[in-house]
Amino acid sequence: MLFKKENYQIKSNSIGFYQDLDHIDGMGLSAVSANLYENKKRDELVIFYFRKGASCATVYTQSNIKSENIKWNLNNSKDKIYALIVNTRNANAFTGKEGYKAINNIALQISDMLSLKQKK
């Protein structure tokens, strides 16, 4: 689906605008509010689900100081992914071993849920 900028009203304080996406076979997308912003109800967490997996490439910081989510990704990199989670705030930066465990726990829970979904 193509879109034209003139078809959308853009507020002056808006960072951008969104378009509706047509159905993409084999991919699911969900956005939810995780209550990351006080007093603002907004969707700030999104998951992309790739039923048959998707090829991926990654680029990371060259700094020696890495957050736990970068360390987790480096330790669990694959040629194919089945889910991608994106949030709108800084997360798990400089949280140490507890942050790493939290990321691993989230990954295991999502893996279990997507495995159940896949069986259906």
C-alpha positions as a printed NumPy array, in Angstrom:
array([[  0.   ,   0.   ,   0.   ],
       [  1.474,   3.324,  -1.013],
       [  0.652,   6.507,   0.839],
       [  0.793,  10.183,   0.028],
       [  1.815,  12.748,   2.606],
       [ -0.995,  15.098,   1.579],
       [ -3.579,  12.482,   2.654],
       [ -2.511,  12.798,   6.298],
       [ -2.907,  15.62 ,   8.779],
       [  0.378,  16.138,  10.577],
       [  0.455,  18.142,  13.804],
       [  3.366,  20.516,  14.182],
       [  4.584,  18.728,  17.331],
       [  4.329,  15.26 ,  15.781],
       [  7.49 ,  13.309,  15.029],
       [  5.857,  11.713,  12.046],
       [  2.807,   9.92 ,  10.875],
       [  1.693,   6.336,  10.606],
       [  0.245,   4.384,   7.768],
       [ -2.009,   1.367,   7.75 ],
       [ -0.244,  -1.75 ,   6.534],
       [ -1.808,  -4.375,   4.357],
       [ -1.714,  -7.99 ,   5.536],
       [  1.731,  -9.56 ,   5.234],
       [  1.628, -13.359,   4.993],
       [  3.568, -15.06 ,   7.771],
       [  3.98 , -11.964,   9.922],
       [  2.035, -10.804,  12.933],
       [  2.352,  -7.436,  14.586],
       [  1.033,  -6.284,  17.91 ],
       [  1.478,  -3.051,  19.848],
       [  0.475,  -2.577,  23.471],
       [  0.824,  -0.162,  26.335],
       [  3.306,  -1.328,  28.948],
       [  2.665,   1.814,  31.023],
       [  6.191,   3.116,  30.486],
       [  5.013,   6.73 ,  30.48 ],
       [  3.238,   8.192,  33.478],
       [ -0.143,   9.797,  32.788],
       [  0.01 ,   8.946,  29.083],
       [ -1.831,   5.997,  27.618],
       [  0.072,   5.054,  24.501],
       [  1.348,   1.969,  22.759],
       [  5.051,   1.856,  23.489],
       [  5.839,  -1.826,  23.103],
       [  5.599,  -3.732,  19.827],
       [  6.293,  -7.336,  18.86 ],
       [  6.822,  -8.578,  15.349],
       [  6.174, -12.306,  14.956],
       [  7.568, -14.168,  11.944],
       [  5.764, -17.509,  11.641],
       [  8.442, -19.141,   9.459],
       [ 11.315, -17.073,  10.76 ],
       [ 13.037, -14.136,   9.113],
       [ 16.623, -13.452,   8.126],
       [ 18.24 , -10.737,  10.176],
       [ 21.377,  -8.692,  10.422],
       [ 22.612,  -6.72 ,  13.406],
       [ 24.905,  -3.781,  13.997],
       [ 26.153,  -2.99 ,  17.486],
       [ 28.154,  -0.328,  19.229],
       [ 31.929,  -0.535,  19.038],
       [ 32.176,   0.73 ,  22.614],
       [ 33.599,  -1.557,  25.285],
       [ 30.698,  -0.503,  27.511],
       [ 27.626,  -2.481,  26.455],
       [ 24.18 ,  -2.697,  28.013],
       [ 22.788,  -6.063,  29.03 ],
       [ 20.422,  -6.271,  26.055],
       [ 23.395,  -5.916,  23.675],
       [ 25.305,  -8.622,  25.579],
       [ 22.257, -10.899,  25.457],
       [ 21.843, -10.365,  21.717],
       [ 25.526, -11.087,  21.099],
       [ 25.287, -14.331,  23.099],
       [ 22.089, -15.437,  21.356],
       [ 22.584, -14.294,  17.775],
       [ 21.02 , -16.472,  15.1  ],
       [ 20.731, -16.28 ,  11.327],
       [ 16.961, -16.449,  11.639],
       [ 14.643, -14.811,  14.16 ],
       [ 11.019, -15.523,  15.013],
       [ 10.237, -12.452,  17.081],
       [ 11.455,  -8.892,  17.411],
       [ 10.465,  -6.738,  20.379],
       [ 10.828,  -2.964,  20.24 ],
       [ 10.128,  -0.488,  23.034],
       [ 10.107,   3.293,  23.07 ],
       [ 12.261,   3.901,  26.117],
       [ 15.774,   3.031,  27.148],
       [ 15.67 ,  -0.38 ,  28.726],
       [ 18.118,  -2.65 ,  30.522],
       [ 21.062,  -0.292,  30.227],
       [ 23.625,  -0.852,  32.988],
       [ 21.391,  -3.167,  34.981],
       [ 24.054,  -5.839,  35.498],
       [ 23.342,  -9.52 ,  36.008],
       [ 19.726,  -8.869,  37.053],
       [ 19.068,  -7.034,  33.788],
       [ 20.548,  -9.909,  31.798],
       [ 18.395, -12.422,  33.707],
       [ 15.308, -10.276,  33.062],
       [ 15.981, -10.192,  29.318],
       [ 16.541, -13.937,  29.268],
       [ 13.286, -14.481,  31.197],
       [ 11.34 , -12.32 ,  28.735],
       [ 12.874, -14.221,  25.805],
       [ 11.938, -17.598,  27.326],
       [  8.355, -16.499,  28.053],
       [  7.872, -15.13 ,  24.547],
       [  9.417, -18.246,  23.062],
       [  6.969, -20.417,  25.009],
       [  3.984, -18.283,  23.981],
       [  4.987, -18.223,  20.32 ],
       [  5.564, -21.996,  20.373],
       [  1.989, -22.456,  21.597],
       [  0.746, -20.082,  18.913],
       [  2.71 , -21.977,  16.272],
       [  1.097, -25.286,  17.328],
       [ -2.368, -23.789,  16.805]])
